[in-house]
Amino acid sequence: MSPYFRVSVSTVYILGAGASHDLSFRISNLDAGYGTHTHKNFTIEGPLSSGYFYYCNQILKTIKENVPLCSGFSIGDNLLAYICKKYDISKEDLLNKKEASQKVNIESLYIDIETAIDDMELERGGRQEDPSLLRDPEFLSLFALQSDLKSYIFNSLSFIGYYCISKFHHIFAKYVIDISANIISFNWDVLLDEAMCNTKLWSYSAGYGIVFDKVIYKNDTDSTASAVSKTNNIILKPHGSINWYSDMDKGKLYFVVPVGLKLRGGTFGQLRSCESIGEDNHVFSYIIPPGKKRKHFPAIWETMKDVLQSADKIIAIGFSFNSNDSHVKEEFECICFKKDVVVEIINPNGSELIDIYKSVFKTKKITVKYSSFADYCDSLIPCAKTSG
């Protein structure tokens, strides 16, 4: 019998970065010389937009201290120099001083670079392929910075997803499956996706609400395993995902099935190389950063609208309608929510969000339930030991 209390209401979760901030995971090490197998438990903060480089570096240092031979990730020299100059911050402060690093918001940084590129395009008639632009060192430098930033986001989230097998996400996934809830995730990481797949009741191929042209497996074991062909839950990711890839030339959309948890060794490679999954070098990770070009998945946005309009309860975790996502608020304001829809906020700044939530969801039934994703997951299984 399920340990969860079943509900008949239609529940939709909206996940922001705060839903990937509380990470509790275990690292296992095998000492072949002594034949010993050791485990260490960790609780660490996942990256937020403000202070992103600090959070990622702390996770990297923690993992490397315990898995010395693991691969890592780093900020490109040119991108690092650009950030340090733009924000008047040292490399040491950016990577190791939390308060100082928080003045660098990775979404604002991307938008600023994108805006500078757009401004140069407009000056030359609005065409990126203008020959004079392609010879302009400043334009090429900005374009390279934009690419380096996306690569850093991709590599850091791939690394986190590989090593941080999140206990909280596994608790959450089991509950979501049990109540047949749907999820709208604005996160690029696959922490929840993996946890959902681990329940054996959700699959990558059937659970994203869109059709992919190709499925890529990183190992034969996963490709021959029986897949779930049907699911009662969908995860809608309107800003893309680190395991989605696009072949722009062919107009194809692929996704990669991450390496199974039992098959992971000391290095991570299940999502690392875009080129390794395609037939040529025109396949790129499909994560859509903030900015003017964000609405890339119209089918997902349309399904989101349908899901939200039919929802009896909406639970928003770590999601705040921030100024860098103004297009999201505009989309939501066009949705006809149920008049009696109940909205619950799980956010450390939840009380400050009530007014904006009222204006978006057109309901007074808005409450702040918990301050963090970890607290919420603890409440789902009161007797579960989710830490340590």
C-alpha positions as a Markdown table, in Angstrom:
| # | Residue | x | y | z |
|---|---|---|---|---|
| 1 | Met | 0.0 | 0.0 | 0.0 |
| 2 | Ser | 1.3 | 3.5 | -0.8 |
| 3 | Pro | 2.6 | 5.5 | 2.1 |
| 4 | Tyr | 1.1 | 8.6 | 0.6 |
| 5 | Phe | -2.4 | 10.0 | 1.1 |
| 6 | Arg | -4.1 | 10.0 | -2.3 |
| 7 | Val | -5.9 | 13.1 | -3.4 |
| 8 | Ser | -8.4 | 13.6 | -6.2 |
| 9 | Val | -7.6 | 17.2 | -7.1 |
| 10 | Ser | -5.6 | 18.0 | -10.2 |
| 11 | Thr | -2.2 | 19.2 | -8.9 |
| 12 | Val | 0.4 | 21.1 | -10.9 |
| 13 | Tyr | 3.9 | 21.9 | -9.6 |
| 14 | Ile | 5.9 | 24.9 | -10.9 |
| 15 | Leu | 9.6 | 24.5 | -10.2 |
| 16 | Gly | 12.1 | 27.3 | -10.2 |
| 17 | Ala | 15.8 | 27.3 | -9.2 |
| 18 | Gly | 14.9 | 27.0 | -5.5 |
| 19 | Ala | 13.7 | 23.4 | -6.2 |
| 20 | Ser | 17.3 | 22.4 | -7.0 |
| 21 | His | 18.9 | 24.4 | -4.2 |
| 22 | Asp | 18.7 | 21.8 | -1.4 |
| 23 | Leu | 20.9 | 18.9 | -2.3 |
| 24 | Ser | 21.4 | 16.0 | -0.1 |
| 25 | Phe | 23.4 | 13.1 | -1.6 |
| 26 | Arg | 25.9 | 10.3 | -1.0 |
| 27 | Ile | 29.3 | 9.7 | -2.6 |
| 28 | Ser | 30.6 | 6.2 | -2.7 |
| 29 | Asn | 34.3 | 5.3 | -3.1 |
| 30 | Leu | 35.8 | 1.9 | -3.7 |
| 31 | Asp | 39.5 | 1.4 | -2.6 |
| 32 | Ala | 40.6 | -1.4 | -4.9 |
| 33 | Gly | 43.8 | -1.9 | -3.0 |
| 34 | Tyr | 42.1 | -2.6 | 0.3 |
| 35 | Gly | 38.8 | -3.8 | -1.1 |
| 36 | Thr | 36.9 | -1.4 | 1.0 |
| 37 | His | 33.8 | 0.5 | 0.0 |
| 38 | Thr | 33.1 | 3.8 | 1.8 |
| 39 | His | 30.2 | 6.2 | 1.8 |
| 40 | Lys | 30.0 | 9.9 | 2.6 |
| 41 | Asn | 26.8 | 11.9 | 3.0 |
| 42 | Phe | 26.6 | 15.5 | 1.9 |
| 43 | Thr | 24.2 | 18.4 | 2.2 |
| 44 | Ile | 25.1 | 21.3 | 0.0 |
| 45 | Glu | 23.5 | 24.3 | -1.7 |
| 46 | Gly | 22.7 | 23.9 | -5.4 |
| 47 | Pro | 23.3 | 26.9 | -7.7 |
| 48 | Leu | 20.9 | 29.9 | -7.9 |
| 49 | Ser | 21.0 | 32.7 | -10.5 |
| 50 | Ser | 22.7 | 35.1 | -8.2 |
| 51 | Gly | 26.0 | 33.7 | -7.0 |
| 52 | Tyr | 25.9 | 30.9 | -9.6 |
| 53 | Phe | 29.6 | 30.7 | -10.0 |
| 54 | Tyr | 30.2 | 30.5 | -6.2 |
| 55 | Tyr | 27.6 | 27.7 | -5.7 |
| 56 | Cys | 29.0 | 25.7 | -8.6 |
| 57 | Asn | 32.6 | 26.1 | -7.4 |
| 58 | Gln | 31.7 | 24.9 | -3.9 |
| 59 | Ile | 30.1 | 21.8 | -5.3 |
| 60 | Leu | 33.1 | 21.2 | -7.6 |
| 61 | Lys | 35.5 | 21.5 | -4.7 |
| 62 | Thr | 33.4 | 19.2 | -2.5 |
| 63 | Ile | 33.2 | 16.5 | -5.1 |
| 64 | Lys | 36.9 | 16.7 | -6.1 |
| 65 | Glu | 38.0 | 16.4 | -2.4 |
| 66 | Asn | 36.1 | 13.1 | -2.3 |
| 67 | Val | 36.6 | 11.9 | -5.8 |
| 68 | Pro | 40.1 | 13.1 | -6.6 |
| 69 | Leu | 40.2 | 11.7 | -10.2 |
| 70 | Cys | 36.9 | 13.1 | -11.3 |
| 71 | Ser | 36.6 | 15.4 | -14.3 |
| 72 | Gly | 35.6 | 18.9 | -13.6 |
| 73 | Phe | 34.5 | 22.1 | -15.3 |
| 74 | Ser | 35.8 | 25.7 | -15.4 |
| 75 | Ile | 35.1 | 29.2 | -16.6 |
| 76 | Gly | 36.8 | 30.1 | -19.8 |
| 77 | Asp | 39.6 | 32.7 | -19.4 |
| 78 | Asn | 37.9 | 35.3 | -21.7 |
| 79 | Leu | 34.5 | 34.9 | -19.9 |
| 80 | Leu | 36.2 | 35.1 | -16.5 |
| 81 | Ala | 38.1 | 38.3 | -17.5 |
| 82 | Tyr | 34.8 | 39.8 | -18.9 |
| 83 | Ile | 32.9 | 39.1 | -15.7 |
| 84 | Cys | 35.7 | 40.4 | -13.4 |
| 85 | Lys | 35.9 | 43.6 | -15.3 |
| 86 | Lys | 32.2 | 44.1 | -15.8 |
| 87 | Tyr | 31.3 | 43.6 | -12.1 |
| 88 | Asp | 34.6 | 44.8 | -10.6 |
| 89 | Ile | 35.1 | 41.5 | -8.8 |
| 90 | Ser | 38.2 | 39.3 | -8.4 |
| 91 | Lys | 38.3 | 35.6 | -9.4 |
| 92 | Glu | 38.7 | 34.7 | -5.8 |
| 93 | Asp | 35.6 | 36.6 | -4.7 |
| 94 | Leu | 33.6 | 35.3 | -7.7 |
| 95 | Leu | 34.3 | 31.7 | -6.9 |
| 96 | Asn | 34.8 | 31.6 | -3.1 |
| 97 | Lys | 33.0 | 34.5 | -1.5 |
| 98 | Lys | 29.2 | 34.0 | -1.4 |
| 99 | Glu | 28.1 | 37.5 | -0.6 |
| 100 | Ala | 30.4 | 39.1 | -3.2 |
| 101 | Ser | 29.6 | 36.5 | -5.9 |
| 102 | Gln | 25.8 | 37.1 | -5.5 |
| 103 | Lys | 26.2 | 40.5 | -7.2 |
| 104 | Val | 26.7 | 38.5 | -10.4 |
| 105 | Asn | 23.4 | 37.2 | -11.6 |
| 106 | Ile | 24.0 | 34.7 | -14.4 |
| 107 | Glu | 20.7 | 35.5 | -16.1 |
| 108 | Ser | 21.4 | 39.2 | -16.1 |
| 109 | Leu | 24.9 | 38.5 | -17.4 |
| 110 | Tyr | 23.5 | 36.5 | -20.3 |
| 111 | Ile | 20.9 | 39.1 | -21.1 |
| 112 | Asp | 23.5 | 41.9 | -21.1 |
| 113 | Ile | 25.7 | 39.9 | -23.6 |
| 114 | Glu | 22.8 | 39.1 | -25.8 |
| 115 | Thr | 21.6 | 42.7 | -25.8 |
| 116 | Ala | 25.1 | 43.9 | -26.8 |
| 117 | Ile | 25.0 | 41.4 | -29.7 |
| 118 | Asp | 21.6 | 42.5 | -30.8 |
| 119 | Asp | 22.6 | 46.2 | -30.7 |
| 120 | Met | 25.5 | 45.5 | -33.0 |
| 121 | Glu | 23.3 | 43.6 | -35.4 |
| 122 | Leu | 20.8 | 46.5 | -35.5 |
| 123 | Glu | 23.6 | 48.9 | -36.3 |
| 124 | Arg | 24.4 | 46.7 | -39.4 |
| 125 | Gly | 20.8 | 46.3 | -40.6 |
| 126 | Gly | 19.7 | 43.5 | -38.2 |
| 127 | Arg | 21.5 | 40.6 | -39.9 |
| 128 | Gln | 23.8 | 38.5 | -37.8 |
| 129 | Glu | 25.4 | 37.0 | -40.9 |
| 130 | Asp | 26.4 | 40.4 | -42.2 |
| 131 | Pro | 30.0 | 40.0 | -43.5 |
| 132 | Ser | 31.2 | 43.1 | -41.7 |
| 133 | Leu | 30.0 | 41.7 | -38.4 |
| 134 | Leu | 31.7 | 38.4 | -38.9 |
| 135 | Arg | 35.0 | 40.4 | -39.3 |
| 136 | Asp | 34.4 | 42.6 | -36.3 |
| 137 | Pro | 36.6 | 41.5 | -33.4 |
| 138 | Glu | 34.1 | 43.0 | -30.8 |
| 139 | Phe | 31.1 | 41.1 | -32.2 |
| 140 | Leu | 33.0 | 37.9 | -32.5 |
| 141 | Ser | 34.2 | 38.3 | -28.9 |
| 142 | Leu | 30.7 | 38.9 | -27.6 |
| 143 | Phe | 29.4 | 35.9 | -29.6 |
| 144 | Ala | 32.2 | 33.7 | -28.1 |
| 145 | Leu | 31.3 | 35.0 | -24.6 |
| 146 | Gln | 27.7 | 34.0 | -25.1 |
| 147 | Ser | 28.7 | 30.5 | -26.2 |
| 148 | Asp | 31.2 | 30.1 | -23.3 |
| 149 | Leu | 28.5 | 31.1 | -20.8 |
| 150 | Lys | 26.1 | 28.5 | -22.2 |
| 151 | Ser | 28.8 | 25.9 | -22.1 |
| 152 | Tyr | 29.6 | 26.7 | -18.5 |
| 153 | Ile | 26.0 | 26.3 | -17.5 |
| 154 | Phe | 25.7 | 23.1 | -19.4 |
| 155 | Asn | 28.9 | 21.6 | -18.0 |
| 156 | Ser | 28.3 | 22.6 | -14.4 |
| 157 | Leu | 24.7 | 21.3 | -14.4 |
| 158 | Ser | 25.8 | 18.1 | -16.1 |
| 159 | Phe | 28.5 | 17.6 | -13.4 |
| 160 | Ile | 26.0 | 18.3 | -10.6 |
| 161 | Gly | 23.4 | 15.9 | -12.1 |
| 162 | Tyr | 26.0 | 13.2 | -12.4 |
| 163 | Tyr | 27.3 | 13.2 | -8.8 |
| 164 | Cys | 24.5 | 14.7 | -6.7 |
| 165 | Ile | 21.9 | 12.0 | -6.7 |
| 166 | Ser | 19.4 | 14.1 | -4.8 |
| 167 | Lys | 17.5 | 12.3 | -1.9 |
| 168 | Phe | 14.9 | 15.1 | -1.8 |
| 169 | His | 14.1 | 14.8 | -5.5 |
| 170 | His | 13.6 | 11.0 | -5.1 |
| 171 | Ile | 11.2 | 11.6 | -2.2 |
| 172 | Phe | 9.4 | 14.3 | -4.3 |
| 173 | Ala | 9.3 | 12.1 | -7.4 |
| 174 | Lys | 7.6 | 9.2 | -5.6 |
| 175 | Tyr | 4.9 | 11.6 | -4.2 |
| 176 | Val | 4.3 | 13.2 | -7.6 |
| 177 | Ile | 3.9 | 9.8 | -9.2 |
| 178 | Asp | 1.5 | 8.7 | -6.4 |
| 179 | Ile | -0.9 | 11.7 | -6.8 |
| 180 | Ser | -0.5 | 11.8 | -10.7 |
| 181 | Ala | 0.6 | 15.4 | -10.6 |
| 182 | Asn | 2.1 | 17.3 | -13.6 |
| 183 | Ile | 5.2 | 19.4 | -13.4 |
| 184 | Ile | 6.3 | 22.6 | -15.1 |
| 185 | Ser | 10.0 | 23.0 | -14.6 |
| 186 | Phe | 11.9 | 26.1 | -15.6 |
| 187 | Asn | 15.2 | 24.3 | -14.6 |
| 188 | Trp | 17.7 | 23.0 | -17.0 |
| 189 | Asp | 19.0 | 20.3 | -14.7 |
| 190 | Val | 17.8 | 16.7 | -14.7 |
| 191 | Leu | 17.8 | 16.0 | -11.0 |
| 192 | Leu | 14.0 | 15.5 | -10.9 |
| 193 | Asp | 13.9 | 13.8 | -14.3 |
| 194 | Glu | 16.3 | 11.1 | -13.1 |
| 195 | Ala | 14.4 | 10.7 | -9.9 |
| 196 | Met | 11.1 | 10.3 | -11.8 |
| 197 | Cys | 12.8 | 7.7 | -14.1 |
| 198 | Asn | 14.1 | 5.8 | -11.1 |
| 199 | Thr | 10.5 | 5.1 | -10.0 |
| 200 | Lys | 10.1 | 2.9 | -13.1 |
| 201 | Leu | 6.7 | 4.6 | -13.6 |
| 202 | Trp | 8.0 | 7.5 | -15.8 |
| 203 | Ser | 10.3 | 7.6 | -18.8 |
| 204 | Tyr | 12.2 | 10.2 | -20.8 |
| 205 | Ser | 10.6 | 9.2 | -24.0 |
| 206 | Ala | 7.0 | 9.4 | -22.8 |
| 207 | Gly | 7.2 | 12.0 | -20.1 |
| 208 | Tyr | 8.2 | 15.3 | -21.6 |
| 209 | Gly | 5.0 | 16.1 | -23.5 |
| 210 | Ile | 6.8 | 16.5 | -26.8 |
| 211 | Val | 8.0 | 14.2 | -29.6 |
| 212 | Phe | 11.8 | 13.8 | -30.2 |
| 213 | Asp | 13.3 | 12.7 | -33.5 |
| 214 | Lys | 15.9 | 10.5 | -31.9 |
| 215 | Val | 16.8 | 8.9 | -28.5 |
| 216 | Ile | 20.5 | 8.5 | -27.7 |
| 217 | Tyr | 21.6 | 6.0 | -25.1 |
| 218 | Lys | 25.1 | 6.4 | -23.5 |
| 219 | Asn | 25.3 | 2.7 | -22.8 |
| 220 | Asp | 23.9 | -0.6 | -24.1 |
| 221 | Thr | 22.3 | -1.6 | -20.8 |
| 222 | Asp | 19.9 | 1.4 | -20.8 |
| 223 | Ser | 19.1 | 0.9 | -24.5 |
| 224 | Thr | 18.0 | -2.7 | -24.0 |
| 225 | Ala | 16.1 | -2.1 | -20.7 |
| 226 | Ser | 12.4 | -2.0 | -21.0 |
| 227 | Ala | 11.1 | 1.5 | -21.2 |
| 228 | Val | 7.8 | 2.9 | -19.8 |
| 229 | Ser | 5.7 | 3.6 | -22.8 |
| 230 | Lys | 3.0 | 5.4 | -21.0 |
| 231 | Thr | 3.0 | 7.7 | -18.0 |
| 232 | Asn | 0.4 | 9.6 | -15.9 |
| 233 | Asn | 2.8 | 12.5 | -15.3 |
| 234 | Ile | 4.5 | 14.9 | -17.6 |
| 235 | Ile | 7.4 | 17.2 | -17.0 |
| 236 | Leu | 7.1 | 20.3 | -19.2 |
| 237 | Lys | 10.4 | 22.2 | -19.6 |
| 238 | Pro | 9.7 | 25.4 | -21.6 |
| 239 | His | 13.3 | 26.5 | -21.2 |
| 240 | Gly | 14.9 | 23.3 | -22.4 |
| 241 | Ser | 17.0 | 20.7 | -20.6 |
| 242 | Ile | 20.7 | 19.7 | -20.5 |
| 243 | Asn | 19.8 | 16.3 | -22.0 |
| 244 | Trp | 18.0 | 17.8 | -25.0 |
| 245 | Tyr | 19.9 | 18.5 | -28.2 |
| 246 | Ser | 19.1 | 20.3 | -31.3 |
| 247 | Asp | 20.4 | 19.8 | -34.8 |
| 248 | Met | 19.7 | 23.3 | -36.2 |
| 249 | Asp | 20.6 | 22.4 | -39.8 |
| 250 | Lys | 18.2 | 19.4 | -40.0 |
| 251 | Gly | 15.6 | 20.8 | -37.7 |
| 252 | Lys | 15.9 | 17.7 | -35.5 |
| 253 | Leu | 15.4 | 17.4 | -31.7 |
| 254 | Tyr | 17.1 | 14.7 | -29.8 |
| 255 | Phe | 17.4 | 13.7 | -26.2 |
| 256 | Val | 20.0 | 11.7 | -24.2 |
| 257 | Val | 19.1 | 9.1 | -21.6 |
| 258 | Pro | 21.7 | 9.7 | -18.8 |
| 259 | Val | 23.9 | 6.9 | -17.7 |
| 260 | Gly | 22.1 | 4.6 | -15.1 |
| 261 | Leu | 23.0 | 5.3 | -11.5 |
| 262 | Lys | 24.6 | 1.9 | -11.0 |
| 263 | Leu | 26.9 | 2.4 | -14.0 |
| 264 | Arg | 28.5 | 5.7 | -13.0 |
| 265 | Gly | 32.2 | 5.7 | -12.4 |
| 266 | Gly | 34.6 | 8.4 | -11.3 |
| 267 | Thr | 34.2 | 10.6 | -14.3 |
| 268 | Phe | 31.1 | 12.1 | -15.9 |
| 269 | Gly | 30.4 | 11.9 | -19.6 |
| 270 | Gln | 26.7 | 11.2 | -20.1 |
| 271 | Leu | 25.9 | 14.7 | -21.2 |
| 272 | Arg | 29.3 | 16.3 | -21.7 |
| 273 | Ser | 30.0 | 16.2 | -25.4 |
| 274 | Cys | 27.4 | 17.6 | -27.7 |
| 275 | Glu | 29.3 | 16.4 | -30.8 |
| 276 | Ser | 29.5 | 12.8 | -29.6 |
| 277 | Ile | 25.7 | 12.2 | -30.0 |
| 278 | Gly | 25.2 | 13.5 | -33.5 |
| 279 | Glu | 26.2 | 12.6 | -37.0 |
| 280 | Asp | 28.2 | 15.8 | -37.4 |
| 281 | Asn | 29.2 | 18.9 | -35.4 |
| 282 | His | 26.0 | 20.8 | -35.7 |
| 283 | Val | 24.3 | 19.2 | -32.7 |
| 284 | Phe | 24.1 | 21.5 | -29.6 |
| 285 | Ser | 22.7 | 21.4 | -26.2 |
| 286 | Tyr | 19.1 | 22.8 | -26.2 |
| 287 | Ile | 19.0 | 25.0 | -23.1 |
| 288 | Ile | 17.4 | 28.4 | -23.6 |
| 289 | Pro | 18.9 | 31.1 | -21.4 |
| 290 | Pro | 16.8 | 34.2 | -20.5 |
| 291 | Gly | 16.5 | 37.0 | -23.0 |
| 292 | Lys | 14.6 | 38.0 | -26.1 |
| 293 | Lys | 14.8 | 34.6 | -27.9 |
| 294 | Arg | 13.4 | 32.4 | -25.2 |
| 295 | Lys | 10.1 | 31.0 | -26.5 |
| 296 | His | 11.5 | 28.0 | -28.5 |
| 297 | Phe | 9.0 | 25.3 | -27.7 |
| 298 | Pro | 5.5 | 26.5 | -28.7 |
| 299 | Ala | 4.0 | 23.0 | -28.2 |
| 300 | Ile | 5.2 | 22.9 | -24.6 |
| 301 | Trp | 3.9 | 26.4 | -23.8 |
| 302 | Glu | 0.5 | 25.4 | -25.3 |
| 303 | Thr | 0.4 | 22.3 | -23.2 |
| 304 | Met | 1.4 | 24.3 | -20.1 |
| 305 | Lys | -1.6 | 26.5 | -20.7 |
| 306 | Asp | -4.0 | 23.5 | -20.8 |
| 307 | Val | -2.5 | 21.9 | -17.7 |
| 308 | Leu | -2.7 | 25.1 | -15.7 |
| 309 | Gln | -6.2 | 25.9 | -16.8 |
| 310 | Ser | -7.4 | 22.5 | -15.5 |
| 311 | Ala | -5.5 | 22.7 | -12.2 |
| 312 | Asp | -7.3 | 22.7 | -8.9 |
| 313 | Lys | -4.1 | 23.2 | -7.0 |
| 314 | Ile | -0.8 | 24.8 | -8.0 |
| 315 | Ile | 2.3 | 24.4 | -5.9 |
| 316 | Ala | 5.2 | 26.7 | -6.8 |
| 317 | Ile | 8.6 | 25.7 | -5.4 |
| 318 | Gly | 11.5 | 28.2 | -5.6 |
| 319 | Phe | 9.7 | 30.1 | -8.4 |
| 320 | Ser | 9.4 | 33.9 | -8.1 |
| 321 | Phe | 8.4 | 35.5 | -11.5 |
| 322 | Asn | 11.7 | 37.4 | -11.5 |
| 323 | Ser | 12.4 | 40.3 | -13.8 |
| 324 | Asn | 14.6 | 38.2 | -16.0 |
| 325 | Asp | 11.6 | 36.0 | -16.9 |
| 326 | Ser | 9.1 | 38.7 | -17.7 |
| 327 | His | 7.9 | 36.7 | -20.7 |
| 328 | Val | 6.7 | 33.9 | -18.3 |
| 329 | Lys | 4.6 | 36.4 | -16.3 |
| 330 | Glu | 3.1 | 37.6 | -19.6 |
| 331 | Glu | 2.2 | 34.1 | -20.7 |
| 332 | Phe | 0.6 | 33.3 | -17.4 |
| 333 | Glu | -1.5 | 36.4 | -17.5 |
| 334 | Cys | -3.2 | 35.0 | -20.6 |
| 335 | Ile | -4.2 | 31.8 | -18.9 |
| 336 | Cys | -7.8 | 31.4 | -17.6 |
| 337 | Phe | -7.2 | 29.7 | -14.2 |
| 338 | Lys | -10.1 | 28.2 | -12.3 |
| 339 | Lys | -11.8 | 30.7 | -10.0 |
| 340 | Asp | -11.3 | 28.6 | -6.9 |
| 341 | Val | -7.7 | 27.4 | -7.7 |
| 342 | Val | -5.6 | 27.0 | -4.6 |
| 343 | Val | -2.0 | 28.2 | -4.9 |
| 344 | Glu | 0.8 | 27.2 | -2.4 |
| 345 | Ile | 4.2 | 28.9 | -2.3 |
| 346 | Ile | 7.3 | 27.2 | -1.1 |
| 347 | Asn | 10.0 | 29.8 | -1.0 |
| 348 | Pro | 12.2 | 31.5 | 1.7 |
| 349 | Asn | 10.8 | 34.8 | 0.5 |
| 350 | Gly | 7.2 | 33.5 | 0.1 |
| 351 | Ser | 5.4 | 36.3 | 2.0 |
| 352 | Glu | 7.0 | 38.9 | -0.4 |
| 353 | Leu | 5.6 | 37.0 | -3.4 |
| 354 | Ile | 1.9 | 36.9 | -2.4 |
| 355 | Asp | 0.8 | 40.1 | -4.1 |
| 356 | Ile | 2.4 | 39.2 | -7.5 |
| 357 | Tyr | 1.0 | 35.7 | -7.3 |
| 358 | Lys | -2.5 | 37.2 | -6.6 |
| 359 | Ser | -2.2 | 39.3 | -9.7 |
| 360 | Val | -1.1 | 36.4 | -11.9 |
| 361 | Phe | -3.3 | 33.6 | -10.7 |
| 362 | Lys | -6.4 | 35.8 | -10.0 |
| 363 | Thr | -7.2 | 34.1 | -6.7 |
| 364 | Lys | -7.1 | 35.0 | -3.0 |
| 365 | Lys | -6.4 | 31.4 | -2.0 |
| 366 | Ile | -2.7 | 31.8 | -1.8 |
| 367 | Thr | -0.7 | 30.6 | 1.1 |
| 368 | Val | 3.0 | 30.2 | 2.0 |
| 369 | Lys | 3.5 | 26.6 | 3.2 |
| 370 | Tyr | 7.2 | 26.0 | 3.6 |
| 371 | Ser | 10.4 | 28.0 | 3.2 |
| 372 | Ser | 12.4 | 25.4 | 1.3 |
| 373 | Phe | 12.2 | 22.4 | -1.0 |
| 374 | Ala | 13.9 | 20.3 | 1.7 |
| 375 | Asp | 11.3 | 21.2 | 4.3 |
| 376 | Tyr | 8.5 | 20.3 | 1.9 |
| 377 | Cys | 10.1 | 16.9 | 1.1 |
| 378 | Asp | 10.5 | 16.2 | 4.8 |
| 379 | Ser | 6.8 | 16.9 | 5.2 |
| 380 | Leu | 5.9 | 14.3 | 2.5 |
| 381 | Ile | 7.4 | 11.5 | 4.5 |
| 382 | Pro | 7.5 | 12.7 | 8.2 |
| 383 | Cys | 9.3 | 9.6 | 9.3 |
| 384 | Ala | 11.9 | 9.6 | 6.5 |
| 385 | Lys | 15.5 | 10.4 | 7.3 |
| 386 | Thr | 16.3 | 12.8 | 4.5 |
| 387 | Ser | 19.6 | 14.0 | 5.8 |
| 388 | Gly | 22.7 | 12.3 | 7.0 |
